[in-house]
Structures are given as structure tokens and as C-alpha cells.
């Protein structure tokens, strides 16, 4: 049975040292204002923050990542992975 998937993206963020908490708070505010469903967590490893975003509007999702999340001043770099909607979930 094929499920109808909501456009989803995973964004991995690298931040300035010690700025994780402020970035997480800023991302939360942006995403609440944009009415985008999300999960965000600080992590250990190559990246500092993992963000999962979902929205019925794929263009809003892309624009929010590009124009807002990636432009937060203390974010050094990001890696964005868009989920392939056409594939069935196993």
C-alpha cells in the first residue's frame, strides 16, 4: 500500500562554538511563523544540530531553508537532504 507522503527535508547544521541553543531557539521561531512541522535536536558528531522539516508546500519548505535557516548568522554550514516523495516507504 502506497502512503501519501508530506514533503520532508532533513537539514544538518554546523554552528559557531557555543551557539547551538540560540540557533535552535531562532530556528523554532522561524518555523512556527512559517507554519512548518519540525523536529530539532542538538547532536554530537560532525554536525551540531539535526532538523527535520515537513510542509504541504514543498516550495515553502525550500524557501524557508534557503532564505531563513541557512542565513542565521551563527550557522557556519548546512547539508540539506530532501526526501524523495515518489518512493514508497518500506
MOPAC internal coordinates of N, CA, C and O (Angstrom, degrees):
PM7 1SCF
backbone

  N    0.0000 0     0.00 0     0.00 0    0    0    0
  C    1.4519 1     0.00 0     0.00 0    1    0    0
  C    1.5263 1   108.75 1     0.00 0    2    1    0
  O    1.2310 1   120.48 1   -52.15 1    3    2    1
  N    1.3123 1   116.69 1   127.85 1    3    2    1
  C    1.4602 1   121.56 1  -179.65 1    5    3    2
  C    1.5251 1   109.90 1   -89.36 1    6    5    3
  O    1.2310 1   121.51 1   -49.94 1    7    6    5
  N    1.3359 1   114.72 1   130.06 1    7    6    5
  C    1.4595 1   120.20 1   179.32 1    9    7    6
  C    1.5210 1   109.74 1   -95.27 1   10    9    7
  O    1.2310 1   120.94 1   -31.39 1   11   10    9
  N    1.3137 1   115.80 1   148.61 1   11   10    9
  C    1.4561 1   120.55 1   175.41 1   13   11   10
  C    1.5290 1   108.04 1   -82.42 1   14   13   11
  O    1.2310 1   120.52 1   -66.87 1   15   14   13
  N    1.3229 1   116.61 1   113.13 1   15   14   13
  C    1.4538 1   120.87 1  -176.40 1   17   15   14
  C    1.5187 1   111.35 1   -91.99 1   18   17   15
  O    1.2310 1   121.36 1   -36.57 1   19   18   17
  N    1.3114 1   115.00 1   143.43 1   19   18   17
  C    1.4565 1   121.65 1   175.29 1   21   19   18
  C    1.5323 1   107.15 1   -87.42 1   22   21   19
  O    1.2310 1   119.22 1   -43.34 1   23   22   21
  N    1.3316 1   119.10 1   136.66 1   23   22   21
  C    1.4662 1   120.14 1   177.21 1   25   23   22
  C    1.5277 1   110.81 1   -51.35 1   26   25   23
  O    1.2310 1   121.30 1   -53.36 1   27   26   25
  N    1.3479 1   115.12 1   126.64 1   27   26   25
  C    1.4599 1   122.10 1  -174.59 1   29   27   26
  C    1.5155 1   109.86 1  -134.63 1   30   29   27
  O    1.2310 1   120.92 1   -33.60 1   31   30   29
  N    1.3244 1   115.84 1   146.40 1   31   30   29
  C    1.4612 1   121.57 1   175.42 1   33   31   30
  C    1.5230 1   109.10 1  -138.29 1   34   33   31
  O    1.2310 1   121.42 1   -32.29 1   35   34   33
  N    1.3117 1   114.89 1   147.71 1   35   34   33
  C    1.4621 1   122.04 1   171.50 1   37   35   34
  C    1.5175 1   106.44 1  -111.35 1   38   37   35
  O    1.2310 1   120.49 1   -47.49 1   39   38   37
  N    1.3268 1   116.68 1   132.51 1   39   38   37
  C    1.4568 1   121.36 1   179.45 1   41   39   38
  C    1.5204 1   107.76 1  -124.90 1   42   41   39
  O    1.2310 1   120.74 1   -55.49 1   43   42   41
  N    1.3327 1   116.18 1   124.51 1   43   42   41
  C    1.4582 1   122.40 1   175.48 1   45   43   42
  C    1.5165 1   107.23 1  -101.34 1   46   45   43
  O    1.2310 1   120.44 1   -49.16 1   47   46   45
  N    1.3360 1   116.76 1   130.84 1   47   46   45
  C    1.4562 1   120.60 1  -175.70 1   49   47   46
  C    1.5246 1   111.46 1  -120.89 1   50   49   47
  O    1.2310 1   120.80 1   -41.33 1   51   50   49
  N    1.3184 1   116.07 1   138.67 1   51   50   49
  C    1.4639 1   123.00 1   167.42 1   53   51   50
  C    1.5144 1   107.12 1  -104.16 1   54   53   51
  O    1.2310 1   121.06 1   -44.45 1   55   54   53
  N    1.3355 1   115.58 1   135.55 1   55   54   53
  C    1.4602 1   119.60 1  -175.59 1   57   55   54
  C    1.5232 1   111.13 1  -123.44 1   58   57   55
  O    1.2310 1   121.14 1   -16.26 1   59   58   57
  N    1.3248 1   115.42 1   163.74 1   59   58   57
  C    1.4584 1   120.54 1   171.38 1   61   59   58
  C    1.5250 1   108.17 1   -62.14 1   62   61   59
  O    1.2310 1   120.20 1   -31.58 1   63   62   61
  N    1.3099 1   117.22 1   148.42 1   63   62   61
  C    1.4563 1   122.82 1  -178.72 1   65   63   62
  C    1.5276 1   111.29 1   -54.06 1   66   65   63
  O    1.2310 1   120.45 1   -53.41 1   67   66   65
  N    1.3134 1   116.74 1   126.59 1   67   66   65
  C    1.4532 1   121.80 1   176.28 1   69   67   66
  C    1.5147 1   115.70 1    80.23 1   70   69   67
  O    1.2310 1   119.97 1  -173.02 1   71   70   69
  N    1.3291 1   117.67 1     6.98 1   71   70   69
  C    1.4682 1   119.79 1  -175.82 1   73   71   70
  C    1.5305 1   113.32 1  -105.75 1   74   73   71
  O    1.2310 1   120.17 1  -173.45 1   75   74   73
  N    1.3279 1   117.28 1     6.55 1   75   74   73
  C    1.4707 1   120.81 1  -175.76 1   77   75   74
  C    1.5247 1   112.30 1   -54.99 1   78   77   75
  O    1.2310 1   120.57 1   130.53 1   79   78   77
  N    1.3159 1   116.51 1   -49.47 1   79   78   77
  C    1.4692 1   120.08 1  -175.56 1   81   79   78
  C    1.5269 1   111.84 1   -62.61 1   82   81   79
  O    1.2310 1   119.94 1   137.76 1   83   82   81
  N    1.3170 1   117.72 1   -42.24 1   83   82   81
  C    1.4636 1   119.79 1  -179.78 1   85   83   82
  C    1.5319 1   111.13 1   -68.15 1   86   85   83
  O    1.2310 1   120.22 1   143.62 1   87   86   85
  N    1.3302 1   117.19 1   -36.38 1   87   86   85
  C    1.4653 1   120.55 1   177.52 1   89   87   86
  C    1.5214 1   110.09 1   -66.28 1   90   89   87
  O    1.2310 1   120.34 1   135.36 1   91   90   89
  N    1.3228 1   116.96 1   -44.64 1   91   90   89
  C    1.4676 1   120.72 1   179.09 1   93   91   90
  C    1.5258 1   109.92 1   -58.51 1   94   93   91
  O    1.2310 1   119.84 1   135.66 1   95   94   93
  N    1.3164 1   117.91 1   -44.34 1   95   94   93
  C    1.4733 1   121.03 1   178.79 1   97   95   94
  C    1.5256 1   111.50 1   -63.47 1   98   97   95
  O    1.2310 1   120.35 1   138.62 1   99   98   97
  N    1.3238 1   116.94 1   -41.38 1   99   98   97
  C    1.4680 1   120.46 1   179.52 1  101   99   98
  C    1.5325 1   111.40 1   -66.58 1  102  101   99
  O    1.2310 1   120.25 1   138.34 1  103  102  101
  N    1.3256 1   117.12 1   -41.66 1  103  102  101
  C    1.4593 1   121.22 1   177.80 1  105  103  102
  C    1.5259 1   109.86 1   -61.75 1  106  105  103
  O    1.2310 1   120.17 1   135.17 1  107  106  105
  N    1.3229 1   117.27 1   -44.83 1  107  106  105
  C    1.4679 1   120.98 1   179.28 1  109  107  106
  C    1.5252 1   110.67 1   -57.18 1  110  109  107
  O    1.2310 1   120.24 1   134.77 1  111  110  109
  N    1.3240 1   117.15 1   -45.23 1  111  110  109
  C    1.4665 1   120.80 1  -179.51 1  113  111  110
  C    1.5259 1   111.43 1   -63.08 1  114  113  111
  O    1.2310 1   120.46 1   136.55 1  115  114  113
  N    1.3304 1   116.73 1   -43.45 1  115  114  113
  C    1.4666 1   121.25 1   178.93 1  117  115  114
  C    1.5272 1   110.18 1   -60.17 1  118  117  115
  O    1.2310 1   120.39 1   132.93 1  119  118  117
  N    1.3225 1   116.85 1   -47.07 1  119  118  117
  C    1.4612 1   120.96 1  -173.86 1  121  119  118
  C    1.5150 1   112.84 1   -72.67 1  122  121  119
  O    1.2310 1   119.85 1   147.18 1  123  122  121
  N    1.3185 1   117.89 1   -32.82 1  123  122  121
  C    1.4674 1   120.47 1   174.66 1  125  123  122
  C    1.5268 1   108.79 1   -65.45 1  126  125  123
  O    1.2310 1   120.07 1   136.25 1  127  126  125
  N    1.3339 1   117.47 1   -43.75 1  127  126  125
  C    1.4669 1   121.90 1   178.71 1  129  127  126
  C    1.5292 1   111.42 1   -62.65 1  130  129  127
  O    1.2310 1   120.01 1   145.91 1  131  130  129
  N    1.3314 1   117.59 1   -34.09 1  131  130  129
  C    1.4655 1   122.30 1  -178.50 1  133  131  130
  C    1.5257 1   112.71 1   -86.04 1  134  133  131
  O    1.2310 1   120.33 1   175.43 1  135  134  133
  N    1.3363 1   116.98 1    -4.57 1  135  134  133
  C    1.4657 1   122.16 1  -178.91 1  137  135  134
  C    1.5323 1   111.57 1    58.62 1  138  137  135
  O    1.2310 1   121.34 1  -132.12 1  139  138  137
  N    1.3405 1   115.05 1    47.88 1  139  138  137
  C    1.4594 1   122.51 1   178.55 1  141  139  138
  C    1.5248 1   108.28 1  -112.87 1  142  141  139
  O    1.2310 1   120.45 1   -46.31 1  143  142  141
  N    1.3313 1   116.74 1   133.69 1  143  142  141
  C    1.4533 1   121.77 1   177.30 1  145  143  142
  C    1.5232 1   108.28 1   -75.31 1  146  145  143
  O    1.2310 1   120.38 1   -42.64 1  147  146  145
  N    1.3423 1   116.88 1   137.36 1  147  146  145
  C    1.4591 1   118.57 1  -176.68 1  149  147  146
  C    1.5201 1   112.37 1  -152.68 1  150  149  147
  O    1.2310 1   122.11 1   -19.35 1  151  150  149
  N    1.3329 1   113.56 1   160.65 1  151  150  149
  C    1.4539 1   123.97 1   167.44 1  153  151  150
  C    1.5143 1   105.30 1  -131.90 1  154  153  151
  O    1.2310 1   120.05 1   -41.77 1  155  154  153
  N    1.3349 1   117.52 1   138.23 1  155  154  153
  C    1.4561 1   120.48 1  -179.87 1  157  155  154
  C    1.5265 1   109.09 1  -141.64 1  158  157  155
  O    1.2310 1   121.23 1   -43.03 1  159  158  157
  N    1.3481 1   115.26 1   136.97 1  159  158  157
  C    1.4504 1   120.04 1  -179.51 1  161  159  158
  C    1.5174 1   110.27 1  -146.27 1  162  161  159
  O    1.2310 1   120.78 1   -36.21 1  163  162  161
  N    1.3236 1   116.12 1   143.79 1  163  162  161
  C    1.4476 1   121.24 1   169.00 1  165  163  162
  C    1.5201 1   108.05 1   -78.47 1  166  165  163
  O    1.2310 1   120.31 1   -37.14 1  167  166  165
  N    1.3274 1   117.02 1   142.86 1  167  166  165
  C    1.4630 1   121.29 1  -177.99 1  169  167  166
  C    1.5250 1   110.70 1  -137.40 1  170  169  167
  O    1.2310 1   121.01 1   -19.49 1  171  170  169
  N    1.3313 1   115.67 1   160.51 1  171  170  169
  C    1.4629 1   122.09 1   171.64 1  173  171  170
  C    1.5183 1   107.80 1   -93.86 1  174  173  171
  O    1.2310 1   120.55 1   -32.52 1  175  174  173
  N    1.3168 1   116.56 1   147.48 1  175  174  173
  C    1.4603 1   120.16 1   176.53 1  177  175  174
  C    1.5119 1   111.23 1   130.69 1  178  177  175
  O    1.2310 1   121.07 1    25.53 1  179  178  177
  N    1.3135 1   115.55 1  -154.47 1  179  178  177
  C    1.4636 1   122.09 1  -176.92 1  181  179  178
  C    1.5238 1   110.93 1   -63.34 1  182  181  179
  O    1.2310 1   120.41 1   142.58 1  183  182  181
  N    1.3315 1   116.83 1   -37.42 1  183  182  181
  C    1.4641 1   121.78 1   178.90 1  185  183  182
  C    1.5165 1   109.52 1  -107.90 1  186  185  183
  O    1.2310 1   120.63 1   -19.83 1  187  186  185
  N    1.3299 1   116.41 1   160.17 1  187  186  185
  C    1.4596 1   122.18 1  -176.41 1  189  187  186
  C    1.5242 1   113.51 1  -100.54 1  190  189  187
  O    1.2310 1   120.48 1   151.33 1  191  190  189
  N    1.3405 1   116.68 1   -28.67 1  191  190  189
  C    1.4633 1   121.78 1  -175.34 1  193  191  190
  C    1.5268 1   108.55 1  -139.68 1  194  193  191
  O    1.2310 1   120.78 1   -42.39 1  195  194  193
  N    1.3328 1   116.11 1   137.61 1  195  194  193
  C    1.4639 1   121.83 1   174.33 1  197  195  194
  C    1.5253 1   107.38 1  -115.62 1  198  197  195
  O    1.2310 1   120.96 1   -48.35 1  199  198  197
  N    1.3239 1   115.76 1   131.65 1  199  198  197
  C    1.4583 1   122.53 1  -176.43 1  201  199  198
  C    1.5232 1   108.79 1  -127.97 1  202  201  199
  O    1.2310 1   120.49 1   -51.51 1  203  202  201
  N    1.3289 1   116.66 1   128.49 1  203  202  201
  C    1.4621 1   122.12 1   174.24 1  205  203  202
  C    1.5160 1   107.39 1  -114.01 1  206  205  203
  O    1.2310 1   120.38 1   -54.45 1  207  206  205
  N    1.3281 1   116.88 1   125.55 1  207  206  205
  C    1.4605 1   122.73 1  -176.90 1  209  207  206
  C    1.5187 1   110.55 1  -121.38 1  210  209  207
  O    1.2310 1   120.31 1   -37.78 1  211  210  209
  N    1.3252 1   117.01 1   142.22 1  211  210  209
  C    1.4635 1   121.83 1   174.27 1  213  211  210
  C    1.5167 1   109.15 1  -139.94 1  214  213  211
  O    1.2310 1   121.19 1   -39.15 1  215  214  213
  N    1.3327 1   115.34 1   140.85 1  215  214  213
  C    1.4603 1   121.24 1   178.74 1  217  215  214
  C    1.5217 1   108.74 1  -155.66 1  218  217  215
  O    1.2310 1   120.17 1   -32.28 1  219  218  217
  N    1.3153 1   117.28 1   147.72 1  219  218  217
  C    1.4664 1   120.69 1   175.23 1  221  219  218
  C    1.5206 1   111.44 1   -68.02 1  222  221  219
  O    1.2310 1   120.28 1   160.71 1  223  222  221
  N    1.3193 1   117.07 1   -19.29 1  223  222  221
  C    1.4657 1   123.21 1  -176.70 1  225  223  222
  C    1.5288 1   109.86 1  -109.59 1  226  225  223
  O    1.2310 1   120.35 1   -78.63 1  227  226  225
  N    1.3353 1   116.94 1   101.37 1  227  226  225
  C    1.4591 1   120.78 1  -176.98 1  229  227  226
  C    1.5262 1   112.05 1   -62.20 1  230  229  227
  O    1.2310 1   119.89 1   147.05 1  231  230  229
  N    1.3222 1   117.82 1   -32.95 1  231  230  229
  C    1.4675 1   120.01 1   178.59 1  233  231  230
  C    1.5259 1   111.49 1   -68.07 1  234  233  231
  O    1.2310 1   120.25 1   141.16 1  235  234  233
  N    1.3199 1   117.12 1   -38.84 1  235  234  233
  C    1.4687 1   120.51 1   175.88 1  237  235  234
  C    1.5225 1   110.00 1   -62.55 1  238  237  235
  O    1.2310 1   120.89 1   139.09 1  239  238  237
  N    1.3241 1   115.90 1   -40.91 1  239  238  237
  C    1.4581 1   121.62 1   178.88 1  241  239  238
  C    1.5260 1   110.42 1   -59.77 1  242  241  239
  O    1.2310 1   120.62 1   128.65 1  243  242  241
  N    1.3178 1   116.43 1   -51.35 1  243  242  241
  C    1.4720 1   120.83 1   179.99 1  245  243  242
  C    1.5308 1   111.97 1   -61.93 1  246  245  243
  O    1.2310 1   120.61 1   135.44 1  247  246  245
  N    1.3187 1   116.43 1   -44.56 1  247  246  245
  C    1.4663 1   120.48 1  -178.64 1  249  247  246
  C    1.5272 1   111.31 1   -64.76 1  250  249  247
  O    1.2310 1   120.25 1   140.35 1  251  250  249
  N    1.3197 1   117.12 1   -39.65 1  251  250  249
  C    1.4615 1   120.31 1  -179.75 1  253  251  250
  C    1.5229 1   110.71 1   -65.18 1  254  253  251
  O    1.2310 1   120.50 1   137.23 1  255  254  253
  N    1.3261 1   116.65 1   -42.77 1  255  254  253
  C    1.4679 1   119.88 1   178.03 1  257  255  254
  C    1.5202 1   110.23 1   -63.30 1  258  257  255
  O    1.2310 1   120.56 1   129.90 1  259  258  257
  N    1.3201 1   116.53 1   -50.10 1  259  258  257
  C    1.4669 1   121.53 1  -175.12 1  261  259  258
  C    1.5217 1   112.96 1   -69.55 1  262  261  259
  O    1.2310 1   120.25 1   132.18 1  263  262  261
  N    1.3200 1   117.13 1   -47.82 1  263  262  261
  C    1.4628 1   121.36 1  -170.90 1  265  263  262
  C    1.5242 1   114.64 1   -90.42 1  266  265  263
  O    1.2310 1   120.05 1   163.10 1  267  266  265
  N    1.3322 1   117.52 1   -16.90 1  267  266  265
  C    1.4653 1   118.93 1  -176.17 1  269  267  266
  C    1.5215 1   113.29 1  -123.05 1  270  269  267
  O    1.2310 1   119.78 1   121.06 1  271  270  269
  N    1.3216 1   118.03 1   -58.94 1  271  270  269
  C    1.4675 1   120.38 1  -175.83 1  273  271  270
  C    1.5257 1   110.85 1   -63.69 1  274  273  271
  O    1.2310 1   119.81 1   132.26 1  275  274  273
  N    1.3153 1   117.96 1   -47.74 1  275  274  273
  C    1.4706 1   120.75 1  -177.31 1  277  275  274
  C    1.5249 1   112.82 1   -67.98 1  278  277  275
  O    1.2310 1   120.16 1   162.54 1  279  278  277
  N    1.3256 1   117.31 1   -17.46 1  279  278  277
  C    1.4646 1   120.21 1  -177.29 1  281  279  278
  C    1.5258 1   113.55 1   -97.83 1  282  281  279
  O    1.2310 1   119.87 1  -174.36 1  283  282  281
  N    1.3193 1   117.86 1     5.64 1  283  282  281
  C    1.4655 1   120.55 1   174.62 1  285  283  282
  C    1.5266 1   107.53 1   -62.45 1  286  285  283
  O    1.2310 1   120.47 1   -48.58 1  287  286  285
  N    1.3277 1   116.72 1   131.42 1  287  286  285
  C    1.4640 1   121.38 1  -168.17 1  289  287  286
  C    1.5266 1   114.88 1   -58.89 1  290  289  287
  O    1.2310 1   118.80 1   145.28 1  291  290  289
  N    1.3133 1   119.88 1   -34.72 1  291  290  289
  C    1.4630 1   120.68 1  -175.93 1  293  291  290
  C    1.5299 1   113.32 1   -94.62 1  294  293  291
  O    1.2310 1   120.34 1  -172.34 1  295  294  293
  N    1.3323 1   116.95 1     7.66 1  295  294  293
  C    1.4631 1   120.93 1   174.45 1  297  295  294
  C    1.5236 1   108.00 1   -86.01 1  298  297  295
  O    1.2310 1   120.87 1   -60.47 1  299  298  297
  N    1.3280 1   115.95 1   119.53 1  299  298  297
  C    1.4650 1   120.52 1  -178.67 1  301  299  298
  C    1.5229 1   111.79 1   -80.82 1  302  301  299
  O    1.2310 1   120.52 1   137.36 1  303  302  301
  N    1.3394 1   116.60 1   -42.64 1  303  302  301
  C    1.4583 1   120.45 1  -179.34 1  305  303  302
  C    1.5212 1   109.61 1  -158.99 1  306  305  303
  O    1.2310 1   121.36 1   -17.18 1  307  306  305
  N    1.3349 1   115.00 1   162.82 1  307  306  305
  C    1.4624 1   120.94 1   178.20 1  309  307  306
  C    1.5224 1   109.66 1  -138.36 1  310  309  307
  O    1.2310 1   121.46 1   -21.08 1  311  310  309
  N    1.3219 1   114.80 1   158.92 1  311  310  309
  C    1.4563 1   122.79 1   170.14 1  313  311  310
  C    1.5170 1   105.86 1  -132.57 1  314  313  311
  O    1.2310 1   120.41 1   -62.66 1  315  314  313
  N    1.3342 1   116.82 1   117.34 1  315  314  313
  C    1.4609 1   121.53 1  -177.22 1  317  315  314
  C    1.5209 1   109.89 1  -107.98 1  318  317  315
  O    1.2310 1   121.18 1   -47.12 1  319  318  317
  N    1.3282 1   115.34 1   132.88 1  319  318  317
  C    1.4596 1   121.60 1   177.81 1  321  319  318
  C    1.5219 1   108.10 1  -126.39 1  322  321  319
  O    1.2310 1   120.70 1   -66.43 1  323  322  321
  N    1.3396 1   116.26 1   113.57 1  323  322  321
  C    1.4609 1   121.56 1   177.26 1  325  323  322
  C    1.5253 1   108.29 1   -87.09 1  326  325  323
  O    1.2310 1   120.63 1   -46.44 1  327  326  325
  N    1.3210 1   116.39 1   133.56 1  327  326  325
  C    1.4565 1   121.26 1   178.50 1  329  327  326
  C    1.5367 1   108.94 1   -71.70 1  330  329  327
  O    1.2310 1   120.45 1   -41.15 1  331  330  329
  N    1.3237 1   116.74 1   138.85 1  331  330  329
  C    1.4560 1   122.09 1   179.08 1  333  331  330
  C    1.5226 1   107.29 1   -79.17 1  334  333  331
  O    1.2310 1   121.02 1   -72.26 1  335  334  333
  N    1.3189 1   115.66 1   107.74 1  335  334  333
  C    1.4583 1   121.67 1  -174.17 1  337  335  334
  C    1.5141 1   113.72 1   -68.23 1  338  337  335
  O    1.2310 1   119.90 1   151.49 1  339  338  337
  N    1.3315 1   117.79 1   -28.51 1  339  338  337
  C    1.4416 1   121.73 1  -173.83 1  341  339  338
  C    1.5214 1   113.38 1   -74.46 1  342  341  339
  O    1.2310 1   120.25 1   161.59 1  343  342  341
  N    1.3256 1   117.12 1   -18.41 1  343  342  341
  C    1.4679 1   119.59 1  -177.03 1  345  343  342
  C    1.5244 1   110.12 1   -84.02 1  346  345  343
  O    1.2310 1   121.50 1   -36.20 1  347  346  345
  N    1.3110 1   114.74 1   143.80 1  347  346  345
  C    1.4597 1   119.84 1   178.10 1  349  347  346
  C    1.5155 1   109.45 1   -75.55 1  350  349  347
  O    1.2310 1   120.95 1   -35.04 1  351  350  349
  N    1.3259 1   115.80 1   144.96 1  351  350  349
  C    1.4576 1   120.21 1   170.73 1  353  351  350
  C    1.5192 1   108.06 1   -76.43 1  354  353  351
  O    1.2310 1   120.61 1   -43.99 1  355  354  353
  N    1.3114 1   116.44 1   136.01 1  355  354  353
  C    1.4693 1   120.23 1   179.99 1  357  355  354
  C    1.5135 1   110.55 1   -88.10 1  358  357  355
  O    1.2310 1   120.10 1   180.00 1  359  358  357

